[in-house]
Amino acid sequence: MDKVTRFFWFCSGAHIDTLKKYPIEHNKYVGIGATIFFTALFASLSGGYAMYFVFNGDAFAVGFAILFGLLWGTAIFNMDRYIVSSINKEGSTNQQILQASPRILLAIMIGVVISRPLELKIFDKEIRQKLKSAYLKGQHSKIDTLQKTYNQKYTMELSKMADLKKEKDSLEKDINRSRTQLNEEVFGEKNSQTSGIVGYGTYAKQKQQVLQEKEDRLKLVTNNADNMDAYLEKRKSFEGVNDMKMFSDHQLDSLAKVAGFADRNWALGQLTYNENGTRDLDTYLAISFIGYLFILFECLPVFVKLMSPKGPYDVAMAKTYEANVYYADRDKERDIEVIDSVYKDHVDEDIKRRRSTLSNRTGHDRDRHRYD
């Protein structure tokens, strides 16, 4: 238990040797340290999950996710530890809040970054369903656009094809009616279209000739329609119309499974809206509350430090800080005195050396003049 306590003290950024002297402060810094540790743990899970989707499908995706998760968690841990340990309790409440405001803003940003990947995991099923709908709509829109472009490009051919089909249908109906009349003429059925004479007579031969002409025309129209249909089918293949098909359920599942981080993040944002564009309040509040929870969790160590009264540990740390500052000032004065003393010694030594040089040079010059 002592090791766990010391570990959370370390996480809180407290000076352990000083904190040991004040048992009344132990629990407070255990709580702060535990909050920082679990925030870093959630950050590690969040970063690892995000990186897993970046390298999804890669053989080393899990390894990359674990490595990045550890690095990201360590970075968040270091920032949180610094944020909390850098807040001192010496100033007034307003001064402390002003001092902590940049740290609170940084904590909010960290909370947002941490919460987003975890929100993606929590709403994974809903996100996949939203992605399937989006992919299906996108594919349908592509097919409609391509079909519309094809229709505009081959308007004349399509119009001619429609006329041929219309004429073919009309001829088939007319031929059936003419064949019926021919049979009635041969069997001698009397009506407004037949003579009533039994046998293959003059009237029957005329109707047979008319029927044959219509059948010949039908063959020509059918042949032209088949040729035009074959041509349009080739044009569809060339334009890519035949290649565009709606996604099957299996294809949609595969696409949603391998969707990237950006697509999933977009889908999460779209979950807060209904099909008609209105706000889906329930989903919006659920996603927002999860984000607010992580933001609050990230800001909690700072708030705890701000809300906690000034304790003996804070006083001791302030005095230690003042003592260290005073020691640093005295150390500076000592260094200045040492430097001055050493410099003075160097000056005296240099003066002696130069006097000796001048003295020797003067004696040498005197001796030389005497020789001359």
C-alpha positions as CSV (number, residue, x, y, z in Angstrom):
1,M,0.0,0.0,0.0
2,D,2.9,2.3,0.7
3,K,4.3,1.8,-2.8
4,V,0.9,2.6,-4.3
5,T,0.6,5.8,-2.2
6,R,4.1,6.9,-3.2
7,F,3.3,6.2,-6.8
8,F,0.2,8.4,-6.7
9,W,2.2,11.1,-4.9
10,F,4.7,11.0,-7.8
11,C,1.8,11.2,-10.3
12,S,0.5,14.4,-8.5
13,G,3.9,16.1,-9.0
14,A,4.4,16.5,-5.2
15,H,7.7,16.7,-3.5
16,I,7.6,13.4,-1.7
17,D,10.2,14.1,1.0
18,T,8.3,17.3,2.0
19,L,4.9,15.7,1.7
20,K,5.9,12.9,4.1
21,K,6.2,15.4,6.9
22,Y,2.5,16.4,6.7
23,P,0.2,13.3,7.0
24,I,-2.9,15.5,6.8
25,E,-2.1,16.2,3.1
26,H,-1.4,12.6,2.1
27,N,-5.0,11.7,1.0
28,K,-5.4,14.9,-1.0
29,Y,-2.4,14.2,-3.2
30,V,-3.2,10.5,-3.5
31,G,-6.5,11.6,-5.0
32,I,-4.9,14.1,-7.3
33,G,-2.3,11.6,-8.4
34,A,-4.9,8.9,-9.0
35,T,-7.0,11.3,-11.1
36,I,-3.9,12.2,-13.2
37,F,-3.0,8.5,-13.6
38,F,-6.4,7.4,-14.8
39,T,-6.7,10.3,-17.1
40,A,-3.4,9.3,-18.7
41,L,-4.7,5.7,-18.9
42,F,-7.8,6.7,-20.7
43,A,-5.7,8.9,-23.0
44,S,-3.5,5.9,-23.8
45,L,-6.6,3.7,-24.6
46,S,-8.1,6.5,-26.7
47,G,-4.9,7.2,-28.6
48,G,-4.2,3.5,-29.2
49,Y,-7.8,3.0,-30.5
50,A,-7.4,6.0,-32.9
51,M,-4.1,4.7,-34.2
52,Y,-5.6,1.2,-34.7
53,F,-8.1,2.6,-37.1
54,V,-5.3,4.6,-38.9
55,F,-3.5,1.3,-39.6
56,N,-6.5,-0.9,-39.8
57,G,-5.8,-3.9,-42.0
58,D,-2.1,-3.7,-41.5
59,A,-0.3,-6.7,-40.0
60,F,1.4,-4.4,-37.4
61,A,-1.8,-2.4,-36.6
62,V,-2.0,-3.7,-33.0
63,G,1.7,-3.1,-32.4
64,F,1.4,0.5,-33.8
65,A,-1.7,1.1,-31.6
66,I,0.0,-0.2,-28.4
67,L,3.2,1.9,-29.1
68,F,1.3,5.1,-29.9
69,G,-1.1,4.5,-27.0
70,L,1.8,4.3,-24.6
71,L,3.5,7.4,-26.0
72,W,0.3,9.4,-26.1
73,G,-0.6,8.4,-22.5
74,T,2.9,9.3,-21.3
75,A,2.6,12.7,-23.0
76,I,-0.8,13.4,-21.4
77,F,0.5,12.2,-18.0
78,N,3.5,14.5,-18.2
79,M,1.4,17.5,-19.2
80,D,-1.2,16.9,-16.5
81,R,1.5,16.4,-13.9
82,Y,3.1,19.7,-14.9
83,I,-0.2,21.6,-14.9
84,V,-1.1,20.5,-11.4
85,S,2.3,20.9,-9.9
86,S,2.8,24.4,-11.4
87,I,-0.2,25.9,-9.5
88,N,0.8,27.4,-6.2
89,K,-1.4,28.5,-3.4
90,E,0.4,31.7,-2.4
91,G,-1.8,34.3,-4.2
92,S,-5.4,35.2,-3.7
93,T,-8.3,33.2,-5.2
94,N,-8.6,35.5,-8.2
95,Q,-4.8,35.3,-8.8
96,Q,-4.9,31.5,-8.6
97,I,-7.8,31.3,-11.0
98,L,-6.0,33.7,-13.4
99,Q,-2.9,31.6,-13.1
100,A,-4.8,28.4,-13.7
101,S,-6.9,29.7,-16.6
102,P,-4.4,28.7,-19.4
103,R,-4.0,25.4,-17.7
104,I,-7.8,24.9,-17.6
105,L,-8.0,25.7,-21.3
106,L,-5.3,23.2,-22.1
107,A,-7.0,20.6,-19.9
108,I,-10.3,21.2,-21.9
109,M,-8.5,20.7,-25.2
110,I,-6.9,17.5,-23.9
111,G,-10.3,16.2,-22.7
112,V,-11.8,16.8,-26.1
113,V,-8.9,15.0,-27.8
114,I,-9.2,12.0,-25.4
115,S,-13.0,11.7,-25.5
116,R,-13.5,11.6,-29.3
117,P,-11.9,8.2,-30.1
118,L,-13.7,6.6,-27.1
119,E,-17.0,8.1,-28.3
120,L,-16.3,6.4,-31.6
121,K,-15.9,3.1,-29.9
122,I,-19.0,3.5,-27.6
123,F,-21.2,4.3,-30.6
124,D,-19.6,1.8,-32.9
125,K,-22.8,0.0,-34.0
126,E,-24.7,3.2,-34.7
127,I,-21.7,4.6,-36.6
128,R,-21.6,1.5,-38.8
129,Q,-25.3,1.7,-39.6
130,K,-24.9,5.4,-40.4
131,L,-21.9,4.6,-42.7
132,K,-23.9,1.9,-44.5
133,S,-26.7,4.3,-45.2
134,A,-24.3,7.0,-46.4
135,Y,-22.5,4.5,-48.7
136,L,-25.8,3.3,-50.1
137,K,-27.0,6.8,-50.8
138,G,-23.7,7.8,-52.3
139,Q,-23.7,4.8,-54.6
140,H,-27.3,5.5,-55.6
141,S,-26.4,9.1,-56.3
142,K,-23.5,8.0,-58.5
143,I,-25.6,5.6,-60.5
144,D,-28.3,8.3,-61.0
145,T,-25.7,10.9,-62.1
146,L,-24.1,8.4,-64.5
147,Q,-27.4,7.3,-65.9
148,K,-28.5,11.0,-66.3
149,T,-25.3,11.8,-68.2
150,Y,-25.8,8.7,-70.4
151,N,-29.3,9.7,-71.2
152,Q,-28.3,13.3,-72.1
153,K,-25.4,12.1,-74.3
154,Y,-27.4,9.5,-76.3
155,T,-30.8,11.3,-76.4
156,M,-31.3,10.8,-80.2
157,E,-30.4,7.1,-80.1
158,L,-32.7,6.5,-77.1
159,S,-35.5,8.4,-78.7
160,K,-35.1,6.3,-81.9
161,M,-35.1,3.1,-79.8
162,A,-38.3,4.2,-78.1
163,D,-39.9,4.8,-81.4
164,L,-38.9,1.4,-82.7
165,K,-40.2,-0.4,-79.7
166,K,-43.5,1.6,-80.0
167,E,-43.8,0.6,-83.6
168,K,-42.9,-3.0,-82.9
169,D,-45.6,-3.2,-80.2
170,S,-48.1,-1.7,-82.6
171,L,-47.2,-4.0,-85.4
172,E,-47.5,-7.1,-83.1
173,K,-51.0,-6.1,-82.1
174,D,-52.0,-5.3,-85.7
175,I,-50.6,-8.6,-86.9
176,N,-52.5,-10.5,-84.3
177,R,-55.7,-8.7,-85.3
178,S,-55.0,-9.3,-89.1
179,R,-54.3,-13.0,-88.5
180,T,-57.6,-13.3,-86.7
181,Q,-59.4,-11.6,-89.6
182,L,-57.7,-13.9,-92.1
183,N,-58.9,-17.0,-90.1
184,E,-62.4,-15.6,-90.0
185,E,-62.3,-15.0,-93.8
186,V,-61.1,-18.5,-94.6
187,F,-63.7,-20.1,-92.3
188,G,-66.5,-17.9,-93.7
189,E,-67.4,-15.9,-90.6
190,K,-69.5,-12.9,-91.6
191,N,-68.7,-9.5,-90.0
192,S,-67.8,-6.0,-90.9
193,Q,-64.3,-7.0,-91.8
194,T,-65.0,-10.3,-93.7
195,S,-67.0,-11.3,-96.8
196,G,-68.5,-14.5,-95.2
197,I,-67.4,-16.7,-98.1
198,V,-65.8,-20.0,-97.0
199,G,-62.4,-20.8,-98.5
200,Y,-59.2,-19.2,-99.5
201,G,-60.7,-16.8,-102.0
202,T,-59.8,-13.3,-103.3
203,Y,-60.5,-11.6,-100.0
204,A,-58.5,-14.1,-98.1
205,K,-55.6,-13.7,-100.4
206,Q,-55.7,-9.9,-100.0
207,K,-55.7,-10.2,-96.2
208,Q,-52.9,-12.7,-96.5
209,Q,-50.8,-10.2,-98.5
210,V,-51.5,-7.4,-96.0
211,L,-50.5,-9.8,-93.2
212,Q,-47.3,-10.7,-94.9
213,E,-46.4,-7.0,-95.5
214,K,-46.9,-6.3,-91.8
215,E,-44.8,-9.3,-90.8
216,D,-42.0,-8.2,-93.1
217,R,-42.2,-4.8,-91.6
218,L,-42.1,-6.3,-88.1
219,K,-39.0,-8.3,-89.0
220,L,-37.3,-5.1,-90.2
221,V,-38.3,-3.1,-87.1
222,T,-37.3,-5.9,-84.8
223,N,-33.9,-6.2,-86.5
224,N,-33.4,-2.4,-86.3
225,A,-34.4,-2.5,-82.6
226,D,-32.0,-5.3,-81.9
227,N,-29.2,-3.5,-83.6
228,M,-29.9,-0.3,-81.7
229,D,-30.2,-2.2,-78.4
230,A,-26.9,-3.8,-79.0
231,Y,-25.3,-0.5,-79.8
232,L,-26.7,1.1,-76.7
233,E,-25.5,-1.8,-74.6
234,K,-22.0,-1.3,-75.9
235,R,-22.3,2.4,-75.1
236,K,-23.4,1.6,-71.6
237,S,-20.4,-0.6,-71.1
238,F,-18.1,2.0,-72.5
239,E,-19.6,4.8,-70.3
240,G,-19.4,2.5,-67.3
241,V,-23.2,2.4,-66.7
242,N,-23.3,-1.4,-66.6
243,D,-20.4,-1.5,-64.1
244,M,-22.2,0.6,-61.5
245,K,-24.3,-1.6,-59.2
246,M,-25.8,-1.1,-55.8
247,F,-23.8,-2.5,-52.9
248,S,-24.9,-5.7,-51.4
249,D,-25.3,-6.2,-47.6
250,H,-21.9,-8.0,-47.5
251,Q,-20.2,-5.2,-49.4
252,L,-21.7,-2.6,-47.1
253,D,-20.5,-4.5,-44.0
254,S,-17.0,-4.7,-45.4
255,L,-16.9,-1.0,-46.3
256,A,-18.2,0.0,-42.8
257,K,-15.7,-2.3,-41.2
258,V,-12.7,-0.8,-43.0
259,A,-13.9,2.8,-42.7
260,G,-11.2,5.3,-41.7
261,F,-11.1,7.6,-38.7
262,A,-12.4,10.6,-40.7
263,D,-15.4,8.7,-42.0
264,R,-16.3,7.4,-38.6
265,N,-15.8,10.8,-37.0
266,W,-18.2,12.3,-39.7
267,A,-20.7,9.5,-39.0
268,L,-20.6,10.2,-35.3
269,G,-21.4,13.9,-36.0
270,Q,-24.3,12.8,-38.2
271,L,-25.8,10.7,-35.5
272,T,-27.0,13.9,-33.8
273,Y,-29.3,14.7,-36.7
274,N,-32.5,13.0,-37.9
275,E,-33.2,12.2,-41.5
276,N,-35.2,15.4,-42.0
277,G,-32.2,17.5,-40.7
278,T,-33.6,18.2,-37.2
279,R,-31.5,17.7,-34.1
280,D,-31.8,14.3,-32.5
281,L,-31.7,15.5,-28.9
282,D,-31.3,12.2,-27.2
283,T,-28.2,11.1,-29.2
284,Y,-26.8,14.7,-29.1
285,L,-27.0,14.8,-25.3
286,A,-25.6,11.2,-24.9
287,I,-22.5,12.1,-27.1
288,S,-22.1,15.5,-25.4
289,F,-22.3,14.1,-21.9
290,I,-19.6,11.6,-22.7
291,G,-17.4,14.4,-24.0
292,Y,-18.2,16.7,-21.0
293,L,-17.4,13.8,-18.7
294,F,-13.9,13.4,-20.0
295,I,-13.4,17.2,-20.1
296,L,-14.4,17.4,-16.4
297,F,-12.2,14.4,-15.6
298,E,-9.3,16.1,-17.3
299,C,-9.9,19.4,-15.5
300,L,-10.6,17.7,-12.1
301,P,-7.0,17.7,-10.8
302,V,-6.7,21.4,-11.5
303,F,-10.1,22.1,-9.8
304,V,-9.1,20.0,-6.8
305,K,-5.9,22.0,-6.5
306,L,-7.8,25.3,-6.8
307,M,-10.6,24.3,-4.4
308,S,-8.4,22.8,-1.7
309,P,-7.4,25.2,1.1
310,K,-3.8,26.3,1.6
311,G,-2.3,23.5,3.6
312,P,0.9,22.9,5.5
313,Y,2.5,21.3,2.5
314,D,1.8,24.4,0.4
315,V,3.4,26.6,3.1
316,A,6.4,24.3,3.4
317,M,6.9,24.3,-0.4
318,A,6.6,28.1,-0.5
319,K,9.2,28.4,2.2
320,T,11.4,25.9,0.5
321,Y,11.0,27.9,-2.7
322,E,12.0,31.1,-0.9
323,A,14.9,29.3,0.7
324,N,16.1,28.0,-2.7
325,V,15.7,31.5,-4.2
326,Y,17.7,33.0,-1.3
327,Y,20.3,30.3,-1.6
328,A,20.5,30.9,-5.3
329,D,21.0,34.7,-4.7
330,R,23.7,34.0,-2.0
331,D,25.3,31.5,-4.4
332,K,25.4,34.2,-7.0
333,E,27.0,36.6,-4.6
334,R,29.6,34.0,-3.7
335,D,30.4,33.4,-7.3
336,I,30.8,37.1,-7.9
337,E,33.1,37.5,-5.0
338,V,35.2,34.5,-6.1
339,I,35.4,35.8,-9.6
340,D,36.4,39.3,-8.3
341,S,39.0,37.8,-6.1
342,V,40.4,35.6,-8.8
343,Y,40.3,38.5,-11.3
344,K,42.2,40.7,-8.8
345,D,44.8,38.0,-8.3
346,H,45.2,37.7,-12.1
347,V,45.6,41.5,-12.3
348,D,48.3,41.5,-9.5
349,E,50.1,38.7,-11.2
350,D,50.0,40.4,-14.5
351,I,51.3,43.7,-13.0
352,K,54.2,41.9,-11.4
353,R,55.1,40.1,-14.6
354,R,55.1,43.3,-16.6
355,R,57.2,45.2,-14.0
356,S,59.7,42.4,-14.1
357,T,59.9,42.6,-17.9
358,L,60.3,46.3,-17.9
359,S,63.0,46.1,-15.2
360,N,65.0,43.5,-17.1
361,R,64.7,45.4,-20.3
362,T,66.0,48.6,-18.7
363,G,69.1,46.9,-17.2
364,H,70.0,45.3,-20.5
365,D,69.7,48.7,-22.3
366,R,72.0,50.3,-19.7
367,D,74.7,47.6,-20.1
368,R,74.7,47.9,-23.8
369,H,75.2,51.7,-23.7
370,R,78.2,51.2,-21.4
371,Y,79.9,48.8,-23.9
372,D,79.5,51.4,-26.7
